[in-house]
Amino acid sequence: MMAAVYTGQGRIEVQPVPIPVISPGEMLVRVEACGICHTDLKKVEHDLLPPPRIYGHESAGVVVRVGEGVTKYKPGDRVIAFHHIPCRNCFYCARKLYAQCETYKRVGITAGYEPAGGGFAQYIRIMDWIVRDGVELIPDGVPFEVASFVEPVNTCLKAVVEAAPQPEDVVLIQGQGPIGLLFTMLVKRTGATIIATDTIPERLALARKFGATEAWNPLEVDVPKRCRAMTGGRGVDQVMIAASVKGIVREAMLASRPGSKILFFAQTSDTERVELSGADICKYERTLFGCYSASVDLQAESARLVFNGDLPVGDLVSHRLSLSEIGRGIDLALHPDGKSLKIMVQPQRLS
C-alpha cells in the first residue's frame, strides 16, 4: 500500500509500505477519508516524535478483514475508530481524567512503524482494545469525510460539557478555525450568547452562520472593550481559547469578568509559556482549566451529533486531496487563508 511517512525534520514522503498484518481481536480497515489535525501538524512541524511515523487519526473507512474473535464487526462495515481508549480501572479513569490514563496514552491504531494513528495511509490496523470499545458504525448515507469528524467533535464536546455554559452566559470563543467553529456550533446548542474572534473574514462569516451573535477581527477592534460594552461593563462569563498566538491569554483575562471560566484548549505545547498576575486568578476568582483529547463517555453522543446531521460539520471541509498531495495539505493547514478550513485526505486517491 501507499502511505505518507514522516521521515523527520518536517518531511513527509509518500512511499510504499507493507499492509499491516492483524492479530486476533484486531481489524484491518481501508481508509477512505482522514482529516488533517493540528496535533499532527505540531508533531511534524516541530519534530516532536522520532521518525518514521504514519500520522493521521481523524479517519473513516471500511472494514476489510477481522481477526479471530471479532464478532461485533464484519468486512464491509463502514466505521470510525478512536485511536485512544482508556482502561477505565485506574486512578485517573476513576476520576474521569481519561487522557491521563496510561492505557489511553497508548495509540491503538497504526499503518506501520510506531503506532501514530495511521490515517495518512491506505489501510490501518485497529488493535484489540480499540476494537472492543473505540469503534462506531457509520450509518448508510453518511459520507466518510463527515464521519471523520466524530473524534474532533468529541474533544470539543468534552470541553463544552466541562465548561457547562448556561443560557444566560456570554461566551467568547477565540479562534474560528475548524476547532473554534465546532465550539461555536456546540455552544450555540446551550443557548449561550457567543462572541467569536478570528483574523480571517471568511471564518468570521461562518461563525455568524453557525450561531455567533458577534464576530470580530481582534486586529481591528479592542476585543476586551467590546466584550465589556456588551455585558454592562463586567466582561464575558466564559472564554474558550481555541487558538495559540501571542497575547491571546492576556486578551482572555481582560475580556472576562471576575468569577469567569477560562478554557485552555489550544495550549498543548510543553514549550509554550503563559504569564499572568496572581490577582487575575486569585483576587478576581477566575477558574482556569484545561481540556485535552476525547472522552469515552461522550463517544456515542459525539457520533450521534455527527451522523444525525445535528452539527453541519460537512460545511467545514474546504479541500479534498489525494494522498500524493498531503504536503500541500499540511502547508494549507499551517498557513490558512480565507479558503482553507478542514483539509481532508483521501488515501485511496493517489493523484
Secondary structure, DSSP 8 states (H G I E B T S, - for coil): -EEEEEEETTEEEEEE-------TT-EEEEEEEEE--HHHHHHHHTT-S-S-B----EEEEEEEEE-TT--S--TT-EEEE-S----SSSHHHHTT-GGG-HHHHS--EESSSS-S---SBSEEEE-HHHHHHSEEE--TT--HHHHTTHHHHHHHHHHHHHH---TT-EEEEE--SHHHHHHHHHHHTTT-EEEEE-S-HHHHHHHHHTT-SEEE-TTTS-HHHHHHHHTTTS-EEEEEE----TTHHHHHHHHEEEEEEEEE-S---TT------HHHHTTTT-EEEE--S--GGGHHHHHHHHHTTSS-GGGGEEEEEEGGGHHHHHHHHHS--TT-SEEEEETT---
